[in-house]
Amino acid sequence: MTSYVRRVSAVAAGALALTLGLSLPALAHVTVNPGTAEQGGWTKIAFRVPNERDDAATTKVEVAFPTDHPLPFVSVRPVSGWKVEVTQGKLPQPVVSDDGDKITESVLKITWTGGKIESGQFQEFEASVGPLPKNVDALSFPTEQTYSNGEVVKWADPPKADGSEAEHPAPTLKLVAPKAEDGGDEAAASPTAAAVAPSVAAAEDDDDEGGSGTAALVLGGLGLVAGLVGAGAGITALRRSRV
């Protein structure tokens, strides 16, 4: 029995290590959250910055904004303990917006300083941006992460041609086509009827079927009791095997 318990513990530990090993690389990257937004719309994004070092804290985060597809309006949400600076300036070359306007200046970067992201921690820096371009699939936000020991990590690598992930990928916001609105403007403006109708129908069905919701609860309770009985039987068998 002792050898069996050891084998089970070893398998569980291996599975946990594998799970953590697969999840750590993704957590270590600087990312944009959520990762997608609708073309032509507005969105709130958060730059999620984890600390990768055991012997240093992150003390500065600088995010560069796209200049080939500039975002006309950018506002930031205050982060406790951090000072934020929004740098606006002239674009390398004028850009014509989706509405035909000529854009010569835009937000070039946002810099957060003064705070600390300690080892094993992460911080999110939020910004509201828009309107997003209508004919672009993605926006890249190259980011520089500065540590208290002077090290600077540049998250600016473009995607690889073979589809694999770069060593230091630039945080990227994918843009998707807006969702189609069924029923025209009137349906879009008054979604409550469509949203409420299924709930009402479900309630009526429950009544017509003589309280099927109650029956489901009873069956669920019986299943729980059966599970507890099974667990007790397993524990009893384990004790007997030890004897």
DRENDO-1510 file (C-alpha; in Angstrom, 1 decimal, always signed):
<recs>
REC; n; res; u; v; w
REC; 1; MET; +0.0; +0.0; +0.0 .
REC; 2; THR; +2.8; +2.4; +0.8 .
REC; 3; SER; +4.4; +1.9; -2.6 .
REC; 4; TYR; +1.1; +2.4; -4.3 .
REC; 5; VAL; +0.6; +5.7; -2.4 .
REC; 6; ARG; +4.1; +6.8; -3.5 .
REC; 7; ARG; +3.4; +6.0; -7.1 .
REC; 8; VAL; +0.2; +8.0; -7.0 .
REC; 9; SER; +1.9; +11.0; -5.4 .
REC; 10; ALA; +4.7; +10.9; -8.0 .
REC; 11; VAL; +2.2; +10.9; -10.9 .
REC; 12; ALA; +0.3; +13.8; -9.3 .
REC; 13; ALA; +3.5; +15.8; -8.7 .
REC; 14; GLY; +4.6; +15.1; -12.3 .
REC; 15; ALA; +1.2; +16.3; -13.7 .
REC; 16; LEU; +1.3; +19.4; -11.6 .
REC; 17; ALA; +4.9; +20.2; -12.7 .
REC; 18; LEU; +3.9; +19.7; -16.4 .
REC; 19; THR; +0.9; +22.0; -16.0 .
REC; 20; LEU; +2.9; +24.7; -14.4 .
REC; 21; GLY; +5.7; +24.3; -17.0 .
REC; 22; LEU; +3.2; +24.8; -19.8 .
REC; 23; SER; +1.5; +27.8; -18.2 .
REC; 24; LEU; +4.6; +29.8; -17.1 .
REC; 25; PRO; +5.8; +30.9; -20.5 .
REC; 26; ALA; +2.5; +32.5; -21.3 .
REC; 27; LEU; +2.3; +34.2; -17.9 .
REC; 28; ALA; +5.8; +35.6; -18.3 .
REC; 29; HIS; +5.0; +37.6; -21.4 .
REC; 30; VAL; +3.7; +41.2; -21.4 .
REC; 31; THR; +0.3; +41.0; -23.0 .
REC; 32; VAL; -2.7; +43.0; -24.0 .
REC; 33; ASN; -6.0; +42.0; -22.3 .
REC; 34; PRO; -8.5; +41.4; -23.7 .
REC; 35; GLY; -6.6; +40.2; -26.7 .
REC; 36; THR; -9.3; +41.1; -29.3 .
REC; 37; ALA; -11.5; +44.1; -30.1 .
REC; 38; GLU; -13.9; +45.1; -32.8 .
REC; 39; GLN; -12.7; +47.1; -35.8 .
REC; 40; GLY; -13.9; +50.7; -35.8 .
REC; 41; GLY; -15.0; +50.6; -32.2 .
REC; 42; TRP; -13.7; +51.7; -28.8 .
REC; 43; THR; -12.2; +49.5; -26.2 .
REC; 44; LYS; -10.5; +49.4; -22.8 .
REC; 45; ILE; -7.2; +47.5; -22.8 .
REC; 46; ALA; -4.9; +46.5; -20.0 .
REC; 47; PHE; -1.2; +45.9; -20.5 .
REC; 48; ARG; -0.4; +43.0; -18.2 .
REC; 49; VAL; +3.2; +43.1; -17.0 .
REC; 50; PRO; +4.5; +40.2; -14.9 .
REC; 51; ASN; +7.9; +40.3; -13.1 .
REC; 52; GLU; +10.2; +37.6; -14.4 .
REC; 53; ARG; +13.2; +38.2; -12.1 .
REC; 54; ASP; +13.8; +36.7; -8.7 .
REC; 55; ASP; +16.3; +39.4; -7.6 .
REC; 56; ALA; +14.9; +42.6; -9.1 .
REC; 57; ALA; +11.6; +44.5; -9.2 .
REC; 58; THR; +10.0; +46.1; -12.3 .
REC; 59; THR; +10.2; +49.8; -11.9 .
REC; 60; LYS; +9.3; +51.2; -15.3 .
REC; 61; VAL; +7.0; +50.2; -18.1 .
REC; 62; GLU; +7.0; +52.1; -21.5 .
REC; 63; VAL; +4.4; +51.2; -24.1 .
REC; 64; ALA; +4.9; +52.4; -27.7 .
REC; 65; PHE; +1.7; +53.1; -29.7 .
REC; 66; PRO; +1.3; +52.4; -33.4 .
REC; 67; THR; +2.1; +55.3; -35.7 .
REC; 68; ASP; +1.1; +53.7; -39.0 .
REC; 69; HIS; -2.5; +53.3; -37.6 .
REC; 70; PRO; -2.6; +55.9; -34.9 .
REC; 71; LEU; -5.3; +56.0; -32.2 .
REC; 72; PRO; -6.9; +59.5; -32.1 .
REC; 73; PHE; -8.1; +59.3; -28.5 .
REC; 74; VAL; -6.3; +57.7; -25.6 .
REC; 75; SER; -7.0; +58.0; -21.9 .
REC; 76; VAL; -5.4; +56.2; -19.0 .
REC; 77; ARG; -6.6; +54.9; -15.7 .
REC; 78; PRO; -4.6; +55.9; -12.6 .
REC; 79; VAL; -2.6; +53.1; -11.0 .
REC; 80; SER; -1.9; +53.4; -7.3 .
REC; 81; GLY; +1.7; +54.1; -6.6 .
REC; 82; TRP; +2.6; +54.8; -10.2 .
REC; 83; LYS; +3.1; +58.0; -12.2 .
REC; 84; VAL; +1.8; +58.0; -15.7 .
REC; 85; GLU; +3.0; +60.1; -18.6 .
REC; 86; VAL; +1.3; +60.2; -22.0 .
REC; 87; THR; +3.6; +61.4; -24.8 .
REC; 88; GLN; +1.9; +62.9; -27.8 .
REC; 89; GLY; +3.8; +64.2; -30.8 .
REC; 90; LYS; +4.1; +64.3; -34.6 .
REC; 91; LEU; +3.9; +61.1; -36.6 .
REC; 92; PRO; +6.7; +60.0; -38.9 .
REC; 93; GLN; +4.4; +60.8; -41.7 .
REC; 94; PRO; +0.8; +61.9; -42.0 .
REC; 95; VAL; -1.9; +59.2; -42.0 .
REC; 96; VAL; -5.4; +59.4; -43.5 .
REC; 97; SER; -8.0; +58.0; -41.1 .
REC; 98; ASP; -11.0; +55.8; -42.1 .
REC; 99; ASP; -13.1; +59.0; -42.2 .
REC; 100; GLY; -10.7; +60.7; -44.6 .
REC; 101; ASP; -9.2; +63.0; -42.0 .
REC; 102; LYS; -5.5; +63.8; -42.1 .
REC; 103; ILE; -3.7; +62.9; -38.9 .
REC; 104; THR; -0.3; +64.4; -38.2 .
REC; 105; GLU; -0.1; +64.0; -34.4 .
REC; 106; SER; -1.1; +61.2; -32.0 .
REC; 107; VAL; -0.1; +59.5; -28.8 .
REC; 108; LEU; +3.3; +58.0; -29.3 .
REC; 109; LYS; +3.8; +56.2; -26.0 .
REC; 110; ILE; +2.7; +55.9; -22.4 .
REC; 111; THR; +5.2; +55.5; -19.6 .
REC; 112; TRP; +4.5; +54.3; -16.0 .
REC; 113; THR; +7.2; +54.9; -13.4 .
REC; 114; GLY; +7.5; +55.2; -9.6 .
REC; 115; GLY; +6.0; +51.9; -8.6 .
REC; 116; LYS; +7.3; +48.4; -8.2 .
REC; 117; ILE; +6.2; +45.0; -9.4 .
REC; 118; GLU; +8.0; +42.5; -7.1 .
REC; 119; SER; +9.1; +39.0; -7.9 .
REC; 120; GLY; +6.1; +36.7; -8.4 .
REC; 121; GLN; +3.7; +39.6; -9.0 .
REC; 122; PHE; +2.1; +41.3; -12.0 .
REC; 123; GLN; +0.5; +44.6; -12.6 .
REC; 124; GLU; -2.1; +45.8; -15.1 .
REC; 125; PHE; -2.0; +49.3; -16.7 .
REC; 126; GLU; -5.2; +50.2; -18.3 .
REC; 127; ALA; -6.0; +52.6; -21.2 .
REC; 128; SER; -9.2; +53.5; -23.1 .
REC; 129; VAL; -8.5; +53.8; -26.9 .
REC; 130; GLY; -10.4; +54.5; -30.1 .
REC; 131; PRO; -11.7; +54.6; -32.6 .
REC; 132; LEU; -9.9; +51.5; -33.8 .
REC; 133; PRO; -9.0; +51.2; -37.5 .
REC; 134; LYS; -11.6; +49.4; -39.6 .
REC; 135; ASN; -9.3; +47.6; -42.1 .
REC; 136; VAL; -6.5; +46.3; -39.9 .
REC; 137; ASP; -6.2; +42.9; -38.4 .
REC; 138; ALA; -4.0; +43.7; -35.5 .
REC; 139; LEU; -2.2; +46.5; -33.6 .
REC; 140; SER; +1.2; +46.1; -32.0 .
REC; 141; PHE; +2.4; +47.8; -28.8 .
REC; 142; PRO; +6.1; +47.3; -28.4 .
REC; 143; THR; +6.9; +47.5; -24.7 .
REC; 144; GLU; +10.1; +48.1; -22.7 .
REC; 145; GLN; +10.2; +46.7; -19.1 .
REC; 146; THR; +12.9; +48.1; -16.9 .
REC; 147; TYR; +14.1; +46.4; -13.7 .
REC; 148; SER; +15.6; +47.9; -10.5 .
REC; 149; ASN; +19.0; +46.4; -11.4 .
REC; 150; GLY; +19.1; +48.4; -14.7 .
REC; 151; GLU; +18.1; +45.6; -17.0 .
REC; 152; VAL; +15.7; +46.5; -19.8 .
REC; 153; VAL; +13.7; +43.8; -21.6 .
REC; 154; LYS; +12.2; +44.8; -24.9 .
REC; 155; TRP; +9.0; +43.1; -25.8 .
REC; 156; ALA; +9.0; +44.0; -29.5 .
REC; 157; ASP; +9.6; +40.9; -31.6 .
REC; 158; PRO; +7.1; +40.4; -34.5 .
REC; 159; PRO; +5.4; +37.1; -35.1 .
REC; 160; LYS; +7.6; +34.4; -36.8 .
REC; 161; ALA; +6.9; +33.3; -40.3 .
REC; 162; ASP; +6.4; +29.7; -39.3 .
REC; 163; GLY; +3.7; +30.7; -36.8 .
REC; 164; SER; +5.7; +29.9; -33.7 .
REC; 165; GLU; +6.0; +32.4; -30.8 .
REC; 166; ALA; +8.9; +34.8; -30.7 .
REC; 167; GLU; +11.2; +35.0; -27.7 .
REC; 168; HIS; +10.0; +38.5; -26.7 .
REC; 169; PRO; +6.7; +39.0; -28.6 .
REC; 170; ALA; +5.3; +42.4; -28.8 .
REC; 171; PRO; +1.9; +42.8; -27.0 .
REC; 172; THR; -0.7; +42.6; -29.8 .
REC; 173; LEU; -4.4; +43.5; -30.0 .
REC; 174; LYS; -6.2; +41.5; -32.6 .
REC; 175; LEU; -9.0; +43.3; -34.5 .
REC; 176; VAL; -12.1; +41.5; -35.7 .
REC; 177; ALA; -15.1; +42.5; -37.8 .
REC; 178; PRO; -18.0; +43.9; -35.8 .
REC; 179; LYS; -20.8; +41.5; -35.0 .
REC; 180; ALA; -23.8; +41.6; -37.3 .
REC; 181; GLU; -26.9; +43.1; -35.7 .
REC; 182; ASP; -30.1; +41.1; -36.5 .
REC; 183; GLY; -33.4; +42.9; -36.7 .
REC; 184; GLY; -32.1; +46.3; -37.6 .
REC; 185; ASP; -31.6; +49.3; -35.4 .
REC; 186; GLU; -34.9; +48.8; -33.5 .
REC; 187; ALA; -33.9; +45.4; -32.4 .
REC; 188; ALA; -30.5; +46.6; -31.4 .
REC; 189; ALA; -31.9; +49.5; -29.4 .
REC; 190; SER; -34.4; +47.3; -27.6 .
REC; 191; PRO; -32.8; +43.9; -26.8 .
REC; 192; THR; -34.8; +43.4; -23.7 .
REC; 193; ALA; -37.8; +41.6; -25.4 .
REC; 194; ALA; -35.6; +39.1; -27.1 .
REC; 195; ALA; -33.5; +38.6; -24.0 .
REC; 196; VAL; -36.5; +38.1; -21.7 .
REC; 197; ALA; -38.6; +35.9; -24.0 .
REC; 198; PRO; -36.4; +32.8; -23.6 .
REC; 199; SER; -36.5; +33.1; -19.8 .
REC; 200; VAL; -40.3; +33.4; -19.8 .
REC; 201; ALA; -40.6; +30.5; -22.1 .
REC; 202; ALA; -38.3; +28.4; -19.9 .
REC; 203; ALA; -40.4; +29.3; -16.8 .
REC; 204; GLU; -43.6; +28.3; -18.6 .
REC; 205; ASP; -42.1; +25.0; -19.7 .
REC; 206; ASP; -41.2; +24.2; -16.2 .
REC; 207; ASP; -44.7; +24.8; -15.0 .
REC; 208; ASP; -46.2; +22.7; -17.8 .
REC; 209; GLU; -44.0; +19.8; -17.1 .
REC; 210; GLY; -45.1; +19.7; -13.5 .
REC; 211; GLY; -42.0; +21.1; -11.9 .
REC; 212; SER; -39.2; +19.5; -13.9 .
REC; 213; GLY; -36.8; +22.0; -12.2 .
REC; 214; THR; -37.7; +20.6; -8.8 .
REC; 215; ALA; -37.2; +17.1; -10.1 .
REC; 216; ALA; -33.7; +18.0; -11.4 .
REC; 217; LEU; -32.8; +19.4; -8.0 .
REC; 218; VAL; -34.0; +16.2; -6.3 .
REC; 219; LEU; -32.0; +14.0; -8.7 .
REC; 220; GLY; -28.9; +16.2; -8.2 .
REC; 221; GLY; -29.2; +15.8; -4.4 .
REC; 222; LEU; -29.5; +12.0; -4.8 .
REC; 223; GLY; -26.4; +12.0; -7.0 .
REC; 224; LEU; -24.5; +13.9; -4.3 .
REC; 225; VAL; -25.5; +11.5; -1.6 .
REC; 226; ALA; -24.5; +8.6; -3.8 .
REC; 227; GLY; -21.1; +10.2; -4.4 .
REC; 228; LEU; -20.6; +10.7; -0.6 .
REC; 229; VAL; -21.5; +7.0; +0.0 .
REC; 230; GLY; -19.0; +5.9; -2.6 .
REC; 231; ALA; -16.3; +8.1; -1.1 .
REC; 232; GLY; -17.0; +6.5; +2.3 .
REC; 233; ALA; -16.8; +3.1; +0.9 .
REC; 234; GLY; -13.5; +3.9; -0.7 .
REC; 235; ILE; -12.0; +5.2; +2.6 .
REC; 236; THR; -13.3; +2.0; +4.4 .
REC; 237; ALA; -11.7; -0.2; +1.8 .
REC; 238; LEU; -8.4; +1.7; +2.1 .
REC; 239; ARG; -8.4; +1.3; +5.9 .
REC; 240; ARG; -9.1; -2.5; +5.6 .
REC; 241; SER; -6.2; -2.9; +3.1 .
REC; 242; ARG; -3.9; -1.3; +5.5 .
REC; 243; VAL; -4.9; -3.8; +8.2 .
</recs>
